[in-house]
Amino acid sequence: RVVADHVRTLSFAIADGAVPSNDGRGYVLRRVLRRAVRYGRQNLGAELGFFAKLVRTLVELMGDTFPELREKEEFVTSIIREEEESFSKTVDKGIVEFKKRCEACTDVFSGEDAHFLYTSMGFPVDLTELMCEERGLKLDMKGFDAKME
């Protein structure tokens, strides 16, 4: 359900002209895509490219009602595929390092560790925070923010 909601959100936004980027609404789209890809890869065991392939199913289900989806299917799929492939390298390495660093945690994931994941591996802090929540850990955001200064 999470993945379905995310592919629908991204597909409509991209068909309307928005694209994932590093600022504004584009950054929101990038975060939505990254959360879905991370969830699918880590929790569902999905393979690289699974998310982009879902665009076809969405078009089959909603393309008659929303013809712009059908018209821009190739474009939407290509944007999602590029973003997914780019992020997959980061997410795979980040998940391994996150798990390794969690072994030393009791209740709190250190801001220093989150900073390492972000600056050294390009792993978004919002995903670190989400993964901490899933493990019942609290992320030391004050420590992270202090390291960022």
MODELLER restraints for C-alpha pairs under 7 A, 6 or more apart:
rsr = mdl.restraints
at = mdl.atoms
rsr.add(forms.Gaussian(group=physical.xy_distance, feature=features.Distance(at['CA:3:A'], at['CA:36:A']), mean=5.38, stdev=0.5))
rsr.add(forms.Gaussian(group=physical.xy_distance, feature=features.Distance(at['CA:6:A'], at['CA:32:A']), mean=6.37, stdev=0.5))
rsr.add(forms.Gaussian(group=physical.xy_distance, feature=features.Distance(at['CA:6:A'], at['CA:33:A']), mean=6.81, stdev=0.5))
rsr.add(forms.Gaussian(group=physical.xy_distance, feature=features.Distance(at['CA:6:A'], at['CA:36:A']), mean=6.36, stdev=0.5))
rsr.add(forms.Gaussian(group=physical.xy_distance, feature=features.Distance(at['CA:7:A'], at['CA:55:A']), mean=6.86, stdev=0.5))
rsr.add(forms.Gaussian(group=physical.xy_distance, feature=features.Distance(at['CA:8:A'], at['CA:58:A']), mean=6.98, stdev=0.5))
rsr.add(forms.Gaussian(group=physical.xy_distance, feature=features.Distance(at['CA:10:A'], at['CA:29:A']), mean=6.48, stdev=0.5))
rsr.add(forms.Gaussian(group=physical.xy_distance, feature=features.Distance(at['CA:11:A'], at['CA:55:A']), mean=6.99, stdev=0.5))
rsr.add(forms.Gaussian(group=physical.xy_distance, feature=features.Distance(at['CA:11:A'], at['CA:76:A']), mean=6.04, stdev=0.5))
rsr.add(forms.Gaussian(group=physical.xy_distance, feature=features.Distance(at['CA:12:A'], at['CA:69:A']), mean=6.97, stdev=0.5))
rsr.add(forms.Gaussian(group=physical.xy_distance, feature=features.Distance(at['CA:14:A'], at['CA:76:A']), mean=5.93, stdev=0.5))
rsr.add(forms.Gaussian(group=physical.xy_distance, feature=features.Distance(at['CA:15:A'], at['CA:68:A']), mean=6.58, stdev=0.5))
rsr.add(forms.Gaussian(group=physical.xy_distance, feature=features.Distance(at['CA:15:A'], at['CA:69:A']), mean=6.16, stdev=0.5))
rsr.add(forms.Gaussian(group=physical.xy_distance, feature=features.Distance(at['CA:15:A'], at['CA:72:A']), mean=5.94, stdev=0.5))
rsr.add(forms.Gaussian(group=physical.xy_distance, feature=features.Distance(at['CA:15:A'], at['CA:76:A']), mean=6.32, stdev=0.5))
rsr.add(forms.Gaussian(group=physical.xy_distance, feature=features.Distance(at['CA:18:A'], at['CA:26:A']), mean=6.51, stdev=0.5))
rsr.add(forms.Gaussian(group=physical.xy_distance, feature=features.Distance(at['CA:19:A'], at['CA:26:A']), mean=5.41, stdev=0.5))
rsr.add(forms.Gaussian(group=physical.xy_distance, feature=features.Distance(at['CA:20:A'], at['CA:26:A']), mean=4.15, stdev=0.5))
rsr.add(forms.Gaussian(group=physical.xy_distance, feature=features.Distance(at['CA:20:A'], at['CA:27:A']), mean=5.82, stdev=0.5))
rsr.add(forms.Gaussian(group=physical.xy_distance, feature=features.Distance(at['CA:20:A'], at['CA:29:A']), mean=5.11, stdev=0.5))
rsr.add(forms.Gaussian(group=physical.xy_distance, feature=features.Distance(at['CA:20:A'], at['CA:30:A']), mean=4.66, stdev=0.5))
rsr.add(forms.Gaussian(group=physical.xy_distance, feature=features.Distance(at['CA:21:A'], at['CA:27:A']), mean=5.01, stdev=0.5))
rsr.add(forms.Gaussian(group=physical.xy_distance, feature=features.Distance(at['CA:21:A'], at['CA:30:A']), mean=6.27, stdev=0.5))
rsr.add(forms.Gaussian(group=physical.xy_distance, feature=features.Distance(at['CA:34:A'], at['CA:87:A']), mean=6.91, stdev=0.5))
rsr.add(forms.Gaussian(group=physical.xy_distance, feature=features.Distance(at['CA:35:A'], at['CA:127:A']), mean=6.87, stdev=0.5))
rsr.add(forms.Gaussian(group=physical.xy_distance, feature=features.Distance(at['CA:37:A'], at['CA:51:A']), mean=6.68, stdev=0.5))
rsr.add(forms.Gaussian(group=physical.xy_distance, feature=features.Distance(at['CA:37:A'], at['CA:84:A']), mean=6.85, stdev=0.5))
rsr.add(forms.Gaussian(group=physical.xy_distance, feature=features.Distance(at['CA:38:A'], at['CA:91:A']), mean=6.52, stdev=0.5))
rsr.add(forms.Gaussian(group=physical.xy_distance, feature=features.Distance(at['CA:40:A'], at['CA:46:A']), mean=5.34, stdev=0.5))
rsr.add(forms.Gaussian(group=physical.xy_distance, feature=features.Distance(at['CA:41:A'], at['CA:47:A']), mean=6.46, stdev=0.5))
rsr.add(forms.Gaussian(group=physical.xy_distance, feature=features.Distance(at['CA:49:A'], at['CA:81:A']), mean=6.48, stdev=0.5))
rsr.add(forms.Gaussian(group=physical.xy_distance, feature=features.Distance(at['CA:49:A'], at['CA:84:A']), mean=6.78, stdev=0.5))
rsr.add(forms.Gaussian(group=physical.xy_distance, feature=features.Distance(at['CA:52:A'], at['CA:77:A']), mean=5.49, stdev=0.5))
rsr.add(forms.Gaussian(group=physical.xy_distance, feature=features.Distance(at['CA:52:A'], at['CA:80:A']), mean=5.46, stdev=0.5))
rsr.add(forms.Gaussian(group=physical.xy_distance, feature=features.Distance(at['CA:52:A'], at['CA:81:A']), mean=5.09, stdev=0.5))
rsr.add(forms.Gaussian(group=physical.xy_distance, feature=features.Distance(at['CA:55:A'], at['CA:77:A']), mean=6.19, stdev=0.5))
rsr.add(forms.Gaussian(group=physical.xy_distance, feature=features.Distance(at['CA:59:A'], at['CA:69:A']), mean=6.06, stdev=0.5))
rsr.add(forms.Gaussian(group=physical.xy_distance, feature=features.Distance(at['CA:59:A'], at['CA:70:A']), mean=5.81, stdev=0.5))
rsr.add(forms.Gaussian(group=physical.xy_distance, feature=features.Distance(at['CA:63:A'], at['CA:69:A']), mean=5.60, stdev=0.5))
rsr.add(forms.Gaussian(group=physical.xy_distance, feature=features.Distance(at['CA:63:A'], at['CA:70:A']), mean=5.13, stdev=0.5))
rsr.add(forms.Gaussian(group=physical.xy_distance, feature=features.Distance(at['CA:90:A'], at['CA:121:A']), mean=6.66, stdev=0.5))
rsr.add(forms.Gaussian(group=physical.xy_distance, feature=features.Distance(at['CA:90:A'], at['CA:122:A']), mean=6.48, stdev=0.5))
rsr.add(forms.Gaussian(group=physical.xy_distance, feature=features.Distance(at['CA:90:A'], at['CA:123:A']), mean=6.37, stdev=0.5))
rsr.add(forms.Gaussian(group=physical.xy_distance, feature=features.Distance(at['CA:91:A'], at['CA:123:A']), mean=6.73, stdev=0.5))
rsr.add(forms.Gaussian(group=physical.xy_distance, feature=features.Distance(at['CA:94:A'], at['CA:117:A']), mean=6.53, stdev=0.5))
rsr.add(forms.Gaussian(group=physical.xy_distance, feature=features.Distance(at['CA:94:A'], at['CA:121:A']), mean=6.51, stdev=0.5))
rsr.add(forms.Gaussian(group=physical.xy_distance, feature=features.Distance(at['CA:94:A'], at['CA:123:A']), mean=5.85, stdev=0.5))
rsr.add(forms.Gaussian(group=physical.xy_distance, feature=features.Distance(at['CA:102:A'], at['CA:109:A']), mean=6.87, stdev=0.5))
rsr.add(forms.Gaussian(group=physical.xy_distance, feature=features.Distance(at['CA:107:A'], at['CA:137:A']), mean=5.06, stdev=0.5))
rsr.add(forms.Gaussian(group=physical.xy_distance, feature=features.Distance(at['CA:107:A'], at['CA:138:A']), mean=6.25, stdev=0.5))
rsr.add(forms.Gaussian(group=physical.xy_distance, feature=features.Distance(at['CA:108:A'], at['CA:137:A']), mean=5.27, stdev=0.5))
rsr.add(forms.Gaussian(group=physical.xy_distance, feature=features.Distance(at['CA:108:A'], at['CA:138:A']), mean=4.70, stdev=0.5))
rsr.add(forms.Gaussian(group=physical.xy_distance, feature=features.Distance(at['CA:108:A'], at['CA:139:A']), mean=5.70, stdev=0.5))
rsr.add(forms.Gaussian(group=physical.xy_distance, feature=features.Distance(at['CA:108:A'], at['CA:140:A']), mean=6.53, stdev=0.5))
rsr.add(forms.Gaussian(group=physical.xy_distance, feature=features.Distance(at['CA:109:A'], at['CA:137:A']), mean=6.38, stdev=0.5))
rsr.add(forms.Gaussian(group=physical.xy_distance, feature=features.Distance(at['CA:109:A'], at['CA:138:A']), mean=6.07, stdev=0.5))
rsr.add(forms.Gaussian(group=physical.xy_distance, feature=features.Distance(at['CA:109:A'], at['CA:139:A']), mean=4.86, stdev=0.5))
rsr.add(forms.Gaussian(group=physical.xy_distance, feature=features.Distance(at['CA:109:A'], at['CA:140:A']), mean=6.15, stdev=0.5))
rsr.add(forms.Gaussian(group=physical.xy_distance, feature=features.Distance(at['CA:110:A'], at['CA:139:A']), mean=6.33, stdev=0.5))
rsr.add(forms.Gaussian(group=physical.xy_distance, feature=features.Distance(at['CA:110:A'], at['CA:140:A']), mean=5.28, stdev=0.5))
rsr.add(forms.Gaussian(group=physical.xy_distance, feature=features.Distance(at['CA:110:A'], at['CA:143:A']), mean=6.91, stdev=0.5))
rsr.add(forms.Gaussian(group=physical.xy_distance, feature=features.Distance(at['CA:111:A'], at['CA:139:A']), mean=6.74, stdev=0.5))
rsr.add(forms.Gaussian(group=physical.xy_distance, feature=features.Distance(at['CA:111:A'], at['CA:140:A']), mean=4.76, stdev=0.5))
rsr.add(forms.Gaussian(group=physical.xy_distance, feature=features.Distance(at['CA:111:A'], at['CA:141:A']), mean=5.81, stdev=0.5))
rsr.add(forms.Gaussian(group=physical.xy_distance, feature=features.Distance(at['CA:111:A'], at['CA:142:A']), mean=6.91, stdev=0.5))
rsr.add(forms.Gaussian(group=physical.xy_distance, feature=features.Distance(at['CA:111:A'], at['CA:143:A']), mean=4.19, stdev=0.5))
rsr.add(forms.Gaussian(group=physical.xy_distance, feature=features.Distance(at['CA:111:A'], at['CA:144:A']), mean=3.83, stdev=0.5))
rsr.add(forms.Gaussian(group=physical.xy_distance, feature=features.Distance(at['CA:112:A'], at['CA:143:A']), mean=6.42, stdev=0.5))
rsr.add(forms.Gaussian(group=physical.xy_distance, feature=features.Distance(at['CA:112:A'], at['CA:144:A']), mean=5.93, stdev=0.5))
rsr.add(forms.Gaussian(group=physical.xy_distance, feature=features.Distance(at['CA:112:A'], at['CA:147:A']), mean=6.74, stdev=0.5))
rsr.add(forms.Gaussian(group=physical.xy_distance, feature=features.Distance(at['CA:114:A'], at['CA:125:A']), mean=6.49, stdev=0.5))
rsr.add(forms.Gaussian(group=physical.xy_distance, feature=features.Distance(at['CA:114:A'], at['CA:128:A']), mean=6.73, stdev=0.5))
rsr.add(forms.Gaussian(group=physical.xy_distance, feature=features.Distance(at['CA:114:A'], at['CA:144:A']), mean=6.30, stdev=0.5))
rsr.add(forms.Gaussian(group=physical.xy_distance, feature=features.Distance(at['CA:115:A'], at['CA:144:A']), mean=5.57, stdev=0.5))
rsr.add(forms.Gaussian(group=physical.xy_distance, feature=features.Distance(at['CA:115:A'], at['CA:147:A']), mean=6.60, stdev=0.5))
rsr.add(forms.Gaussian(group=physical.xy_distance, feature=features.Distance(at['CA:117:A'], at['CA:123:A']), mean=5.25, stdev=0.5))
rsr.add(forms.Gaussian(group=physical.xy_distance, feature=features.Distance(at['CA:118:A'], at['CA:124:A']), mean=5.63, stdev=0.5))
rsr.add(forms.Gaussian(group=physical.xy_distance, feature=features.Distance(at['CA:118:A'], at['CA:125:A']), mean=6.22, stdev=0.5))
rsr.add(forms.Gaussian(group=physical.xy_distance, feature=features.Distance(at['CA:129:A'], at['CA:139:A']), mean=5.86, stdev=0.5))
rsr.add(forms.Gaussian(group=physical.xy_distance, feature=features.Distance(at['CA:132:A'], at['CA:138:A']), mean=6.10, stdev=0.5))
rsr.add(forms.Gaussian(group=physical.xy_distance, feature=features.Distance(at['CA:132:A'], at['CA:139:A']), mean=6.41, stdev=0.5))
